[in-house]
Amino acid sequence: MVTLVLPRLVAFEGTGRRSARVAERNVAALRSAYWIVMISGFVEPVLYLFSIGVGVGALIGDLTLPGGRVVSYAEFVAPAMLASSAMTGALSETTFNFFGKMKFMRLYDGILATPVRPIEIALGELSWAMVRGALYSAAFLIIMVLMHLTTALHALAMFPATILVGFSFGALGMTVSTLIRSWQEFDLIASAQFALFLFSGTFVPPTSYPAALRWLVEFSPLYRAVDLIRALSAGAFGRTQLIDVAYLAALMAVGLAIAGRRMNTLLCK
């Protein structure tokens, strides 16, 4: 059995409390090598920011946002890197790690011997994925403020948006993990994630793409996340960003519902 080393900070009963215990199990199981994995997920978008946002940005110059505001290329790229960082942190926990626990370690079989239900395991794992994504986001926001790519006030508004992004991609990753059958299929997940990273308005405005491709770019979940965080970074929240919030919230709700049902099918045979 795993002995939880965290103090019992959660006082509520029922589903919330049991889900919190699943999340606490992940914290209790941390090892020093695992922190290296977590740090690597944060370093990658920072390197992209400095190499492309600052380096290539010196050649590109300024860009004009849809609202008419002119920003430097680094200011344009940085919110996209933040959204990508939140996505990466959430997906790392809810794909590879989640799949290993469920299919090979059989960790959840033991948990289900307790009163914890499959949907509560899903909520607990999603909460832990959100914690990882939040750590990435907080560190990246500090870098953005120090580099004068956004203001401290805008950074405070961007942080809860990154939490929503983490929850949405975490639920999506968990759903995918209940559908795949082998480790080899993770290559497909990595390819899809990289395609999202490249073609979600990350480095160029969506207006740069052909009209036939633009609608596909704007429909992608990472683009909705990038659009939301970029608007908050520039202080230009509007109706389009309400669509972004609704899109990400719906993705989270649908993903969590499917993941919970699939886990119930796979684990409660």
Residue pairs with C-beta under 8 A, 6 or more apart in sequence:
2 25
2 28
2 29
3 28
4 21
4 24
4 25
4 28
5 27
5 28
6 24
6 27
6 28
10 16
10 17
10 20
10 21
11 17
15 117
15 119
15 120
15 123
18 115
18 116
18 117
18 120
18 124
19 120
19 121
19 123
19 124
19 127
20 124
20 127
21 116
21 124
22 111
22 116
22 120
22 121
22 123
22 124
22 125
22 127
22 128
23 124
23 125
23 127
23 128
23 131
25 124
26 124
26 125
26 128
27 128
37 92
38 89
38 132
38 135
41 85
41 88
41 89
41 92
41 132
41 136
42 85
42 89
42 135
42 136
42 139
42 140
44 85
44 88
45 81
45 82
45 84
45 85
45 88
45 136
45 140
46 81
46 140
46 143
48 77
48 81
48 84
49 74
49 77
49 78
49 81
49 143
52 77
52 203
53 73
53 74
53 76
53 77
53 78
53 81
54 74
56 73
57 72
57 73
57 74
57 77
60 73
61 72
61 73
62 70
62 71
62 72
62 73
63 70
63 71
63 72
63 73
63 76
63 205
64 70
64 71
65 71
65 76
65 230
65 234
65 236
66 205
67 234
67 236
67 238
69 234
69 236
71 234
74 147
74 149
75 149
75 150
75 233
75 234
76 230
77 202
77 203
78 144
78 147
78 149
78 150
78 233
79 150
79 158
79 226
79 229
79 230
79 232
79 233
80 200
80 201
80 202
80 203
80 226
80 229
80 230
81 140
81 202
82 137
82 140
82 141
82 144
82 158
82 162
82 229
83 162
83 165
83 222
83 225
83 226
83 228
83 229
84 197
84 202
84 222
84 226
85 133
85 136
85 137
85 140
85 162
86 133
86 136
86 137
86 162
86 163
86 165
86 166
86 169
86 225
87 133
87 165
87 166
87 169
87 193
87 196
87 222
87 225
88 136
88 193
89 129
89 132
89 133
89 135
89 136
89 137
89 166
90 129
90 130
90 132
90 133
90 165
90 166
90 167
90 168
90 169
90 170
90 173
91 169
91 170
91 172
91 173
91 189
91 193
92 129
92 132
93 125
93 128
93 129
93 132
93 170
93 173
94 125
94 126
94 129
94 169
94 170
94 171
94 172
94 173
94 174
94 177
95 173
95 174
95 176
95 177
95 186
95 189
96 186
98 125
98 173
98 174
98 177
99 177
99 180
99 183
99 186
101 107
101 108
102 108
102 177
102 178
102 263
102 266
102 267
108 118
108 121
108 263
108 267
109 267
111 121
112 118
112 121
112 267
112 268
116 124
117 264
118 260
118 263
118 264
118 267
118 268
119 256
119 260
119 263
119 264
121 263
122 174
122 256
122 259
122 260
122 263
123 256
125 170
125 174
126 167
126 170
126 171
126 174
126 256
129 166
129 170
129 173
129 174
130 163
130 166
130 167
130 170
132 166
133 162
133 163
133 165
133 166
133 169
133 170
134 159
134 162
134 163
134 166
137 158
137 159
137 162
137 163
137 166
138 159
141 150
141 155
141 158
141 159
141 162
142 155
144 150
144 155
144 233
145 151
145 152
145 155
149 233
150 158
150 233
151 235
154 232
154 233
154 234
154 235
157 232
157 237
158 229
158 232
158 233
161 225
161 228
161 229
161 232
162 229
164 228
164 245
164 248
164 249
164 252
165 225
165 228
165 229
165 248
167 248
167 252
168 221
168 225
168 248
168 249
168 251
168 252
168 255
169 221
169 225
170 252
170 255
171 251
171 252
171 253
171 254
171 255
171 256
171 259
172 221
172 251
172 255
173 189
174 255
174 256
174 259
175 255
175 258
175 259
175 262
176 189
177 259
178 258
178 259
178 262
178 263
178 266
179 262
180 186
180 188
180 189
196 220
196 221
196 222
197 222
199 209
199 217
199 220
200 217
200 220
200 222
200 223
200 225
200 226
201 217
201 218
201 223
201 226
201 227
202 222
202 226
206 214
206 217
206 218
206 223
207 214
209 217
217 223
218 224
221 247
221 248
221 251
224 243
224 244
224 247
224 248
225 244
225 248
227 240
227 241
227 244
228 241
228 244
228 245
228 248
231 237
231 238
231 240
231 241
231 244
232 241
